[in-house]
């Protein structure tokens, strides 16, 4: 007689073993949020209370909340950059004023009041050399008898710290058109270059800090309608710039 197969009953039961790690994750997340909240509040008493509570929840080892909270860090007041810049500008201006006194003393001692003048501007210390002090009319060559004076001026430009220096040539509006110079601008450029070359014979000066430019007739300081005004416009200028970083 054939044996009847015993029917095996399968229980349709859902496995709930995942609930344990899920509950642990929720607990950890809750702990994390509370810690973050406590850390965002500068209340040591609340933090210590939370620490005790969590230490009772998470047993079986040293809690990460057992570590002492760091000591308060003293925040030092930092001087604003603008204030530092203003202080630097003030210091530079005072140093340029001292240099101006030195150059003015040299001018007075050598009776050069009519040939050399100084003026302190926002751009730096400006030393103006009148046309007749170094050049013949229509010429860009420093006169041999004035080379010594140019070299003495170069000694006044030796500074600590060194500064950038711009040598500029200027003319009047009388047209220049000869075999050597086609324009006043050309004449002004060559006067600036030739005068700067004499200055740089001084080995205590750094050529990298010097530049020359020709302005021609385009920055007059007086009227070109009179002989006296044209004489003032014919000049070479030495601009001694302050050692202050320009804003970008």
Secondary structure, 3 states (H helix, E strand, C coil): CCCCCCCCCCCCCCCCCHHHHHHHHHHHHHHHHHHHHHHCCCCHHHHHHHHHHHHHHCCCCCCHHHCCCCCCCCCCCCCCHHHHHHHHHHHHHHHHHHHHHHHHHHHHHCCCCCCEEEEEECCEEEEEEEHHHCCCCCCCCCCHHHHHHHHHHHHHCCCCCCCCEEEEEECCCCCCCCCCCCCHHHHHHHHHHHHHHHHCCCCCCCHHHEEEEEEECCCCCCCCCCHHHHHHHCEEEEEECCCCCCCC
